[in-house]
Each structure stands twice: as C-alpha cells, then as structure tokens.
Amino acid sequence: MKLFLHNFHRATLFVALLFFLFTEYVRGREFDHQCLWVVRNTITSSDKIDKMLDFALENNFNHLMIQVRGRGEAFYNSEFVPRSSVLFNDLFDPLEYVLKKAHQNNIQVHAWVNMYILWSSVEPPEAENHLYYIHPDWIDQKGNNEGKFNQNKNTLETSNDGEGYYLAPNHQAVAPYLLNVLREIVEKYEVDGLHLDYIRYKDYEFGGNEFALNSYRIQSGDDAPIFLSAESTVEEKGKQSASRSLKWNNYRRNSVTELVKKAKEMTMTVRPDCILSAAVKPNLYIARDRFLQEWDVWLASGYLDWVIPMNYTSSFRNFAANIDLIYENFPPKYRERIIMGISTYNQSSSEALNKINYSKLKQFPGVSIFSYNVLEENPDYYAPIRQALVK
C-alpha cells in the first residue's frame, strides 16, 4: 500500500510538473497577430466605436475585423451598396471614423465583408435599391427547385430558411458585382486589410439558380446532375454519373475560387499592402466537399495572405482535430499564414483560454476572437483570457 501511494504521489507530481512547464511555455510565447471580430451593431455611433477601441487598445488587439457589409448593406459611404437602415446619421461614416481613430493608436483595420450572403432577417429589406429587390434573379436556390425565382413576376418563390438568402456564386453577374464592392472599399479607404466572410455556397444542395444552370449548360454542353445532400447514400449517388458530379462540383468550387483570385489581383493593383484574408469553415474536408470552399487551394496558390478558420466548436477534441487536419495538409510555410479563430459565445472563458494556449503551442502566428460584442456584454468573461493575449 505504501509503495502504491509513493508511486501515485510521484505520478501526480510528474503530471503537475508537465502542466507547469506547458503553462510557462505558452505564457512565454506571443502572438504576432491578435485579432478581434467586431460585429456591425458596434459601429453605429462614435461613442460605441470609441468604447470598442479603448477595449482593443487596453487588451493589446492589434488587428480589428470591422464588419462593414452585412445583409447586403453598407456601413460606409458607397455609390451603389445601400446604406444600412440602422445608421440614422446620414453624415456619419463608420468605417472612416474607425480608421482614423484606430490608426492613431497603431491598430490595423480590416474591412470585414459578408460576400455571398445577402439577407437573413425575417422582414425584407427597407432599402428599395437592395439587391433583394433589384436582382432577385441573382439569388441562389436548391437544385431541386424547392425555391425559385419567378421571371414573369420578378419575385422570389423561396423561403428564408436557415442562414437566409445567398447570391448564386455561379451566376455570371455576381462575381463582377462583388468585386466592385471590394474595389470601392480599397479605393476610397485606407484599410489595412479586406476580410472575406461567407465566401462559399450556402450548402451542398445549392447552386441551382436557373440562370446559372443555363450558363453551365452552354459552357459544358451538359445539364448539372441532380442535387443530392452531402450525406446522401452511395446508392443515391450511384444513380448519377460520377464524372458528371465531379465536373459539376469542380465547376462550383471554381466559381468561388475565381472570385478570391480576382480579389487578390485587384488588391495588388489598387492597394498592394492590403492584407486579403477569409473566414473559413474549420474542417478542411467539410469546407471543400460540402460548402465548395477550397481554402487549401486559396492559401497554397497565394490568393489569400491569411486564412482564419472559424474553429468555434466548444469541444476541445474537435478543436484539436481541425488543427490536426491543417498539420496533415500544410507544411510550416503555409501554417505561418493561418490565424486561428476562437469563439466566446458558446463556451466558458477557461475553455476559450485553453484553445488560445493550444494555438500558441501549435505555433500559429495569431488568433482571432469572436467577438468583441460578447466580451463587451460580459466584461468578467474576458479577465482569464487577458493574461494570454496582453504582452
């Protein structure tokens, strides 16, 4: 019994020593990039922005992802994107104000742009010049025609299910429009970065916009295969040609990839020092196969400067598993451009802290915290995290 207790105490001390060494190791490491996502309702007034910037400065966030386009509306002065209905002062330019104040404190500002997602509220948009009204024919639908644009009535016959309405990535007019959205921002504002969000299909079953399908038919000489869910059985998938499905899926992926590529070309021309990044699905394979988001290609091809996986799971096991996939698929020179996204809305502060420290251990150059709004609403939540980020 004494021998057992002796060995037990030795084992306990060994585990405690390992924990101490791990803690000291991660405490000694510093992130180069400490990013904070700031949701659009924070930038509706100068007072809110000032409070947010004070928080960022106090807690050593050196990059802010400021949401300037959400639900197809602008939180900046645009010539063609409708101004957000929650901005009541027509003379106030939130992006201009954030840039002025942040740059005074050496904080970099990335214009966070929601790309394909167009509208997600139960109520329709107020602005008459919203794409929802002007170009309902651009909106994506499921391949089984569950939702459809009625050309005769110029209306949508689709429900606002799940995340809401998405623009069709494979519609020939969508990419030029979104590229103009990005170009206007980098031409008019001295942003340090462009941050692309919702740069993907809504889900695997989508891509059935009838105008886009007609274009595909002309280009490929073939009809798109019947749409099946990503979880469809082998028997169901076997009913259609594997080669047709492969061609169709590659076509859909490429429609998104081409926009990312052109965005990079545009920023290099207009503002070469602008960091182009994207918030992506954290599981590399799910991103590619279900959401047609091949961010591994974007990173390896140099289309993006940074990739930020939204590794928002509350499960540490799943969080680490997503990182394992990154390690299996990317050598160090690519991992140096991956910023790990960590959530605060669905887990305790200690759980978030563990994930921040694990990201340090795995030698990622930075983290991005989602989001300021959660931290602002619950200041006590952030106290344990501060020690891992403040230098």
Contacts in CASP RR format, 6 or more apart in sequence:
PFRMAT RR
TARGET T0000
AUTHOR 0000-0000-0000
METHOD contacts of the structure
MODEL  1
MKLFLHNFHRATLFVALLFFLFTEYVRGREFDHQCLWVVRNTITSSDKID
KMLDFALENNFNHLMIQVRGRGEAFYNSEFVPRSSVLFNDLFDPLEYVLK
KAHQNNIQVHAWVNMYILWSSVEPPEAENHLYYIHPDWIDQKGNNEGKFN
QNKNTLETSNDGEGYYLAPNHQAVAPYLLNVLREIVEKYEVDGLHLDYIR
YKDYEFGGNEFALNSYRIQSGDDAPIFLSAESTVEEKGKQSASRSLKWNN
YRRNSVTELVKKAKEMTMTVRPDCILSAAVKPNLYIARDRFLQEWDVWLA
SGYLDWVIPMNYTSSFRNFAANIDLIYENFPPKYRERIIMGISTYNQSSS
EALNKINYSKLKQFPGVSIFSYNVLEENPDYYAPIRQALVK
22 357 0 8 1.000
22 361 0 8 1.000
23 357 0 8 1.000
25 361 0 8 1.000
26 357 0 8 1.000
26 360 0 8 1.000
26 361 0 8 1.000
26 388 0 8 1.000
27 387 0 8 1.000
27 388 0 8 1.000
29 360 0 8 1.000
30 391 0 8 1.000
31 360 0 8 1.000
31 364 0 8 1.000
31 365 0 8 1.000
31 366 0 8 1.000
31 367 0 8 1.000
31 389 0 8 1.000
32 365 0 8 1.000
32 366 0 8 1.000
33 62 0 8 1.000
33 63 0 8 1.000
33 306 0 8 1.000
33 339 0 8 1.000
33 365 0 8 1.000
33 366 0 8 1.000
33 367 0 8 1.000
33 368 0 8 1.000
34 60 0 8 1.000
34 61 0 8 1.000
34 62 0 8 1.000
34 63 0 8 1.000
34 366 0 8 1.000
34 367 0 8 1.000
34 389 0 8 1.000
35 61 0 8 1.000
35 62 0 8 1.000
35 63 0 8 1.000
35 64 0 8 1.000
35 65 0 8 1.000
35 110 0 8 1.000
35 308 0 8 1.000
35 339 0 8 1.000
35 366 0 8 1.000
35 367 0 8 1.000
35 368 0 8 1.000
35 369 0 8 1.000
36 56 0 8 1.000
36 61 0 8 1.000
36 63 0 8 1.000
36 64 0 8 1.000
36 65 0 8 1.000
36 368 0 8 1.000
36 369 0 8 1.000
36 371 0 8 1.000
36 372 0 8 1.000
37 65 0 8 1.000
37 67 0 8 1.000
37 112 0 8 1.000
37 368 0 8 1.000
37 369 0 8 1.000
37 370 0 8 1.000
37 371 0 8 1.000
37 372 0 8 1.000
38 52 0 8 1.000
38 64 0 8 1.000
38 65 0 8 1.000
38 66 0 8 1.000
38 67 0 8 1.000
38 112 0 8 1.000
38 371 0 8 1.000
38 372 0 8 1.000
38 373 0 8 1.000
39 67 0 8 1.000
39 371 0 8 1.000
39 372 0 8 1.000
39 373 0 8 1.000
40 67 0 8 1.000
40 68 0 8 1.000
40 70 0 8 1.000
40 75 0 8 1.000
40 84 0 8 1.000
40 86 0 8 1.000
41 86 0 8 1.000
41 373 0 8 1.000
42 48 0 8 1.000
42 49 0 8 1.000
42 52 0 8 1.000
42 372 0 8 1.000
42 373 0 8 1.000
42 376 0 8 1.000
43 49 0 8 1.000
43 52 0 8 1.000
43 66 0 8 1.000
43 67 0 8 1.000
43 68 0 8 1.000
43 75 0 8 1.000
43 94 0 8 1.000
43 95 0 8 1.000
43 97 0 8 1.000
43 98 0 8 1.000
44 75 0 8 1.000
44 86 0 8 1.000
44 87 0 8 1.000
44 88 0 8 1.000
44 94 0 8 1.000
45 89 0 8 1.000
45 92 0 8 1.000
46 92 0 8 1.000
46 97 0 8 1.000
49 94 0 8 1.000
49 97 0 8 1.000
49 98 0 8 1.000
49 101 0 8 1.000
50 101 0 8 1.000
51 376 0 8 1.000
52 372 0 8 1.000
52 376 0 8 1.000
53 98 0 8 1.000
53 101 0 8 1.000
53 102 0 8 1.000
53 105 0 8 1.000
53 107 0 8 1.000
55 61 0 8 1.000
55 372 0 8 1.000
55 375 0 8 1.000
55 376 0 8 1.000
56 64 0 8 1.000
56 102 0 8 1.000
56 107 0 8 1.000
56 372 0 8 1.000
57 105 0 8 1.000
57 107 0 8 1.000
59 382 0 8 1.000
59 386 0 8 1.000
59 389 0 8 1.000
59 390 0 8 1.000
60 389 0 8 1.000
60 390 0 8 1.000
60 391 0 8 1.000
61 107 0 8 1.000
61 369 0 8 1.000
61 389 0 8 1.000
62 106 0 8 1.000
62 107 0 8 1.000
62 108 0 8 1.000
63 107 0 8 1.000
63 108 0 8 1.000
63 109 0 8 1.000
63 110 0 8 1.000
63 192 0 8 1.000
63 368 0 8 1.000
64 98 0 8 1.000
64 102 0 8 1.000
64 107 0 8 1.000
64 108 0 8 1.000
64 109 0 8 1.000
64 110 0 8 1.000
65 110 0 8 1.000
65 112 0 8 1.000
65 195 0 8 1.000
65 368 0 8 1.000
66 94 0 8 1.000
66 95 0 8 1.000
66 98 0 8 1.000
66 109 0 8 1.000
66 110 0 8 1.000
66 111 0 8 1.000
66 112 0 8 1.000
67 75 0 8 1.000
67 112 0 8 1.000
67 114 0 8 1.000
67 197 0 8 1.000
68 74 0 8 1.000
68 75 0 8 1.000
68 76 0 8 1.000
68 94 0 8 1.000
68 95 0 8 1.000
68 111 0 8 1.000
68 112 0 8 1.000
68 113 0 8 1.000
68 185 0 8 1.000
69 75 0 8 1.000
69 81 0 8 1.000
69 111 0 8 1.000
69 112 0 8 1.000
69 113 0 8 1.000
69 114 0 8 1.000
69 181 0 8 1.000
70 84 0 8 1.000
70 113 0 8 1.000
70 114 0 8 1.000
70 117 0 8 1.000
71 84 0 8 1.000
71 114 0 8 1.000
71 117 0 8 1.000
71 118 0 8 1.000
71 119 0 8 1.000
71 120 0 8 1.000
71 121 0 8 1.000
71 125 0 8 1.000
72 81 0 8 1.000
72 82 0 8 1.000
72 114 0 8 1.000
72 118 0 8 1.000
72 119 0 8 1.000
72 125 0 8 1.000
72 130 0 8 1.000
72 131 0 8 1.000
73 81 0 8 1.000
73 82 0 8 1.000
73 83 0 8 1.000
73 84 0 8 1.000
73 85 0 8 1.000
73 125 0 8 1.000
73 127 0 8 1.000
73 130 0 8 1.000
74 81 0 8 1.000
74 82 0 8 1.000
74 83 0 8 1.000
74 84 0 8 1.000
75 84 0 8 1.000
75 87 0 8 1.000
75 94 0 8 1.000
75 95 0 8 1.000
76 93 0 8 1.000
76 94 0 8 1.000
76 95 0 8 1.000
76 96 0 8 1.000
76 111 0 8 1.000
76 185 0 8 1.000
76 188 0 8 1.000
76 189 0 8 1.000
77 83 0 8 1.000
77 93 0 8 1.000
77 96 0 8 1.000
77 188 0 8 1.000
78 181 0 8 1.000
78 184 0 8 1.000
79 184 0 8 1.000
80 180 0 8 1.000
80 184 0 8 1.000
81 181 0 8 1.000
81 184 0 8 1.000
82 125 0 8 1.000
82 127 0 8 1.000
82 129 0 8 1.000
82 130 0 8 1.000
83 90 0 8 1.000
83 127 0 8 1.000
85 125 0 8 1.000
85 126 0 8 1.000
85 127 0 8 1.000
87 94 0 8 1.000
95 109 0 8 1.000
95 111 0 8 1.000
95 185 0 8 1.000
95 189 0 8 1.000
95 191 0 8 1.000
96 189 0 8 1.000
98 109 0 8 1.000
99 109 0 8 1.000
99 189 0 8 1.000
99 190 0 8 1.000
99 191 0 8 1.000
102 108 0 8 1.000
102 109 0 8 1.000
103 109 0 8 1.000
103 190 0 8 1.000
108 192 0 8 1.000
108 193 0 8 1.000
108 275 0 8 1.000
109 191 0 8 1.000
109 192 0 8 1.000
109 193 0 8 1.000
110 191 0 8 1.000
110 192 0 8 1.000
110 193 0 8 1.000
110 194 0 8 1.000
110 195 0 8 1.000
110 275 0 8 1.000
110 277 0 8 1.000
111 185 0 8 1.000
111 186 0 8 1.000
111 189 0 8 1.000
111 191 0 8 1.000
111 193 0 8 1.000
111 194 0 8 1.000
111 195 0 8 1.000
112 195 0 8 1.000
112 197 0 8 1.000
113 181 0 8 1.000
113 182 0 8 1.000
113 185 0 8 1.000
113 194 0 8 1.000
113 195 0 8 1.000
113 196 0 8 1.000
113 197 0 8 1.000
114 197 0 8 1.000
114 198 0 8 1.000
115 167 0 8 1.000
115 178 0 8 1.000
115 196 0 8 1.000
115 197 0 8 1.000
115 198 0 8 1.000
115 199 0 8 1.000
115 259 0 8 1.000
116 140 0 8 1.000
116 166 0 8 1.000
116 167 0 8 1.000
116 169 0 8 1.000
116 174 0 8 1.000
116 178 0 8 1.000
116 198 0 8 1.000
116 199 0 8 1.000
116 200 0 8 1.000
116 201 0 8 1.000
116 202 0 8 1.000
117 163 0 8 1.000
117 164 0 8 1.000
117 165 0 8 1.000
117 166 0 8 1.000
117 167 0 8 1.000
117 198 0 8 1.000
117 202 0 8 1.000
118 131 0 8 1.000
118 132 0 8 1.000
118 139 0 8 1.000
118 164 0 8 1.000
118 165 0 8 1.000
118 166 0 8 1.000
118 167 0 8 1.000
119 125 0 8 1.000
119 130 0 8 1.000
119 132 0 8 1.000
119 160 0 8 1.000
119 164 0 8 1.000
119 165 0 8 1.000
120 160 0 8 1.000
120 163 0 8 1.000
120 164 0 8 1.000
120 165 0 8 1.000
121 160 0 8 1.000
122 160 0 8 1.000
124 132 0 8 1.000
125 132 0 8 1.000
125 133 0 8 1.000
131 138 0 8 1.000
131 167 0 8 1.000
131 177 0 8 1.000
132 139 0 8 1.000
132 165 0 8 1.000
135 173 0 8 1.000
136 149 0 8 1.000
136 154 0 8 1.000
136 155 0 8 1.000
136 156 0 8 1.000
137 149 0 8 1.000
137 151 0 8 1.000
137 154 0 8 1.000
137 171 0 8 1.000
137 209 0 8 1.000
137 211 0 8 1.000
138 167 0 8 1.000
138 168 0 8 1.000
138 171 0 8 1.000
138 173 0 8 1.000
138 174 0 8 1.000
138 177 0 8 1.000
138 209 0 8 1.000
139 149 0 8 1.000
139 156 0 8 1.000
139 158 0 8 1.000
139 165 0 8 1.000
139 166 0 8 1.000
139 167 0 8 1.000
139 168 0 8 1.000
139 209 0 8 1.000
140 165 0 8 1.000
140 166 0 8 1.000
140 167 0 8 1.000
140 168 0 8 1.000
140 169 0 8 1.000
140 171 0 8 1.000
140 201 0 8 1.000
140 202 0 8 1.000
140 206 0 8 1.000
140 207 0 8 1.000
140 208 0 8 1.000
140 209 0 8 1.000
140 212 0 8 1.000
141 147 0 8 1.000
141 148 0 8 1.000
141 149 0 8 1.000
141 158 0 8 1.000
141 168 0 8 1.000
141 206 0 8 1.000
141 207 0 8 1.000
141 208 0 8 1.000
141 209 0 8 1.000
141 210 0 8 1.000
142 205 0 8 1.000
142 206 0 8 1.000
142 207 0 8 1.000
142 208 0 8 1.000
142 227 0 8 1.000
143 205 0 8 1.000
143 206 0 8 1.000
143 207 0 8 1.000
143 208 0 8 1.000
143 224 0 8 1.000
143 226 0 8 1.000
143 227 0 8 1.000
144 205 0 8 1.000
144 226 0 8 1.000
144 227 0 8 1.000
145 208 0 8 1.000
146 158 0 8 1.000
147 156 0 8 1.000
147 157 0 8 1.000
147 158 0 8 1.000
147 159 0 8 1.000
148 157 0 8 1.000
148 158 0 8 1.000
148 210 0 8 1.000
149 155 0 8 1.000
149 156 0 8 1.000
149 157 0 8 1.000
149 158 0 8 1.000
149 209 0 8 1.000
149 210 0 8 1.000
150 156 0 8 1.000
150 157 0 8 1.000
156 165 0 8 1.000
158 165 0 8 1.000
163 202 0 8 1.000
164 202 0 8 1.000
166 198 0 8 1.000
166 201 0 8 1.000
166 202 0 8 1.000
166 206 0 8 1.000
167 174 0 8 1.000
167 178 0 8 1.000
168 174 0 8 1.000
168 206 0 8 1.000
168 207 0 8 1.000
168 208 0 8 1.000
168 209 0 8 1.000
168 211 0 8 1.000
168 212 0 8 1.000
169 175 0 8 1.000
169 200 0 8 1.000
169 201 0 8 1.000
169 207 0 8 1.000
169 252 0 8 1.000
169 255 0 8 1.000
169 256 0 8 1.000
169 259 0 8 1.000
169 292 0 8 1.000
170 207 0 8 1.000
170 208 0 8 1.000
170 209 0 8 1.000
170 212 0 8 1.000
170 215 0 8 1.000
170 216 0 8 1.000
170 251 0 8 1.000
170 252 0 8 1.000
170 255 0 8 1.000
171 209 0 8 1.000
171 211 0 8 1.000
171 212 0 8 1.000
171 215 0 8 1.000
172 211 0 8 1.000
172 212 0 8 1.000
172 215 0 8 1.000
175 255 0 8 1.000
175 258 0 8 1.000
175 259 0 8 1.000
175 262 0 8 1.000
178 259 0 8 1.000
179 259 0 8 1.000
179 262 0 8 1.000
179 263 0 8 1.000
179 266 0 8 1.000
182 194 0 8 1.000
182 263 0 8 1.000
182 266 0 8 1.000
182 267 0 8 1.000
183 266 0 8 1.000
183 270 0 8 1.000
185 191 0 8 1.000
185 194 0 8 1.000
186 194 0 8 1.000
186 266 0 8 1.000
186 267 0 8 1.000
186 270 0 8 1.000
186 271 0 8 1.000
186 274 0 8 1.000
187 270 0 8 1.000
187 271 0 8 1.000
191 271 0 8 1.000
191 274 0 8 1.000
192 273 0 8 1.000
192 274 0 8 1.000
192 275 0 8 1.000
193 274 0 8 1.000
193 275 0 8 1.000
193 276 0 8 1.000
193 277 0 8 1.000
194 263 0 8 1.000
194 267 0 8 1.000
194 274 0 8 1.000
194 275 0 8 1.000
194 276 0 8 1.000
194 277 0 8 1.000
195 277 0 8 1.000
195 278 0 8 1.000
195 279 0 8 1.000
195 308 0 8 1.000
196 260 0 8 1.000
196 263 0 8 1.000
196 276 0 8 1.000
196 277 0 8 1.000
196 278 0 8 1.000
196 279 0 8 1.000
197 278 0 8 1.000
197 279 0 8 1.000
199 256 0 8 1.000
199 259 0 8 1.000
199 260 0 8 1.000
199 278 0 8 1.000
199 279 0 8 1.000
199 280 0 8 1.000
199 293 0 8 1.000
200 256 0 8 1.000
200 280 0 8 1.000
200 281 0 8 1.000
200 287 0 8 1.000
200 291 0 8 1.000
200 292 0 8 1.000
200 293 0 8 1.000
201 207 0 8 1.000
201 252 0 8 1.000
201 256 0 8 1.000
201 291 0 8 1.000
201 292 0 8 1.000
201 293 0 8 1.000
203 230 0 8 1.000
203 290 0 8 1.000
203 291 0 8 1.000
204 227 0 8 1.000
204 228 0 8 1.000
204 229 0 8 1.000
204 230 0 8 1.000
204 289 0 8 1.000
204 290 0 8 1.000
204 291 0 8 1.000
204 292 0 8 1.000
205 227 0 8 1.000
205 228 0 8 1.000
205 229 0 8 1.000
206 227 0 8 1.000
207 213 0 8 1.000
207 224 0 8 1.000
207 227 0 8 1.000
207 252 0 8 1.000
208 224 0 8 1.000
208 227 0 8 1.000
213 223 0 8 1.000
213 224 0 8 1.000
216 222 0 8 1.000
216 224 0 8 1.000
216 248 0 8 1.000
216 251 0 8 1.000
217 223 0 8 1.000
217 224 0 8 1.000
220 247 0 8 1.000
220 251 0 8 1.000
222 244 0 8 1.000
222 247 0 8 1.000
224 248 0 8 1.000
225 240 0 8 1.000
225 241 0 8 1.000
225 244 0 8 1.000
225 245 0 8 1.000
225 248 0 8 1.000
226 239 0 8 1.000
226 240 0 8 1.000
228 236 0 8 1.000
228 237 0 8 1.000
228 240 0 8 1.000
230 289 0 8 1.000
230 290 0 8 1.000
237 245 0 8 1.000
249 292 0 8 1.000
252 292 0 8 1.000
253 288 0 8 1.000
253 292 0 8 1.000
253 293 0 8 1.000
253 294 0 8 1.000
256 292 0 8 1.000
256 293 0 8 1.000
256 294 0 8 1.000
257 294 0 8 1.000
257 297 0 8 1.000
257 298 0 8 1.000
257 303 0 8 1.000
260 278 0 8 1.000
260 298 0 8 1.000
260 303 0 8 1.000
260 304 0 8 1.000
261 301 0 8 1.000
261 303 0 8 1.000
263 276 0 8 1.000
263 303 0 8 1.000
264 276 0 8 1.000
264 302 0 8 1.000
264 303 0 8 1.000
264 304 0 8 1.000
267 274 0 8 1.000
267 276 0 8 1.000
275 305 0 8 1.000
275 306 0 8 1.000
276 303 0 8 1.000
276 304 0 8 1.000
276 305 0 8 1.000
276 306 0 8 1.000
277 304 0 8 1.000
277 305 0 8 1.000
277 306 0 8 1.000
277 307 0 8 1.000
277 308 0 8 1.000
277 339 0 8 1.000
278 295 0 8 1.000
278 298 0 8 1.000
278 304 0 8 1.000
278 306 0 8 1.000
278 307 0 8 1.000
278 308 0 8 1.000
279 308 0 8 1.000
279 310 0 8 1.000
280 287 0 8 1.000
280 293 0 8 1.000
280 295 0 8 1.000
280 307 0 8 1.000
280 308 0 8 1.000
280 309 0 8 1.000
280 310 0 8 1.000
281 287 0 8 1.000
281 290 0 8 1.000
281 291 0 8 1.000
281 293 0 8 1.000
281 295 0 8 1.000
281 309 0 8 1.000
281 310 0 8 1.000
282 309 0 8 1.000
282 310 0 8 1.000
282 311 0 8 1.000
282 312 0 8 1.000
282 313 0 8 1.000
282 322 0 8 1.000
282 341 0 8 1.000
283 321 0 8 1.000
283 322 0 8 1.000
283 325 0 8 1.000
284 295 0 8 1.000
284 296 0 8 1.000
284 322 0 8 1.000
284 325 0 8 1.000
284 326 0 8 1.000
284 329 0 8 1.000
285 325 0 8 1.000
287 293 0 8 1.000
287 294 0 8 1.000
287 295 0 8 1.000
288 294 0 8 1.000
288 295 0 8 1.000
288 296 0 8 1.000
295 304 0 8 1.000
295 307 0 8 1.000
296 329 0 8 1.000
296 330 0 8 1.000
297 303 0 8 1.000
298 304 0 8 1.000
298 307 0 8 1.000
299 307 0 8 1.000
299 330 0 8 1.000
299 334 0 8 1.000
299 337 0 8 1.000
299 338 0 8 1.000
300 330 0 8 1.000
300 334 0 8 1.000
304 337 0 8 1.000
305 337 0 8 1.000
306 337 0 8 1.000
306 338 0 8 1.000
306 339 0 8 1.000
307 337 0 8 1.000
307 338 0 8 1.000
307 339 0 8 1.000
308 338 0 8 1.000
308 339 0 8 1.000
308 340 0 8 1.000
308 341 0 8 1.000
308 368 0 8 1.000
309 322 0 8 1.000
309 326 0 8 1.000
309 338 0 8 1.000
309 340 0 8 1.000
309 341 0 8 1.000
310 341 0 8 1.000
310 343 0 8 1.000
310 370 0 8 1.000
311 319 0 8 1.000
311 322 0 8 1.000
311 323 0 8 1.000
311 340 0 8 1.000
311 341 0 8 1.000
311 342 0 8 1.000
311 355 0 8 1.000
312 341 0 8 1.000
312 342 0 8 1.000
312 343 0 8 1.000
312 346 0 8 1.000
312 370 0 8 1.000
313 319 0 8 1.000
313 322 0 8 1.000
314 343 0 8 1.000
314 346 0 8 1.000
314 347 0 8 1.000
314 351 0 8 1.000
316 351 0 8 1.000
316 354 0 8 1.000
316 355 0 8 1.000
316 358 0 8 1.000
319 355 0 8 1.000
319 358 0 8 1.000
320 358 0 8 1.000
323 340 0 8 1.000
323 358 0 8 1.000
323 359 0 8 1.000
323 362 0 8 1.000
326 335 0 8 1.000
326 338 0 8 1.000
327 335 0 8 1.000
327 362 0 8 1.000
330 338 0 8 1.000
332 363 0 8 1.000
335 363 0 8 1.000
335 364 0 8 1.000
336 365 0 8 1.000
337 365 0 8 1.000
338 364 0 8 1.000
338 365 0 8 1.000
339 364 0 8 1.000
339 365 0 8 1.000
339 366 0 8 1.000
339 367 0 8 1.000
339 368 0 8 1.000
340 355 0 8 1.000
340 359 0 8 1.000
340 362 0 8 1.000
340 364 0 8 1.000
340 366 0 8 1.000
340 367 0 8 1.000
340 368 0 8 1.000
341 367 0 8 1.000
341 368 0 8 1.000
341 369 0 8 1.000
341 370 0 8 1.000
342 352 0 8 1.000
342 355 0 8 1.000
342 356 0 8 1.000
342 359 0 8 1.000
342 367 0 8 1.000
342 368 0 8 1.000
342 369 0 8 1.000
342 370 0 8 1.000
343 352 0 8 1.000
343 370 0 8 1.000
344 352 0 8 1.000
344 369 0 8 1.000
344 370 0 8 1.000
344 371 0 8 1.000
344 374 0 8 1.000
344 375 0 8 1.000
344 381 0 8 1.000
345 370 0 8 1.000
345 371 0 8 1.000
345 374 0 8 1.000
349 381 0 8 1.000
349 382 0 8 1.000
349 383 0 8 1.000
349 384 0 8 1.000
349 385 0 8 1.000
350 384 0 8 1.000
352 369 0 8 1.000
352 385 0 8 1.000
353 384 0 8 1.000
353 385 0 8 1.000
353 388 0 8 1.000
356 367 0 8 1.000
356 385 0 8 1.000
356 388 0 8 1.000
356 389 0 8 1.000
357 388 0 8 1.000
359 366 0 8 1.000
359 367 0 8 1.000
360 388 0 8 1.000
367 389 0 8 1.000
369 375 0 8 1.000
369 385 0 8 1.000
374 381 0 8 1.000
375 381 0 8 1.000
375 382 0 8 1.000
END
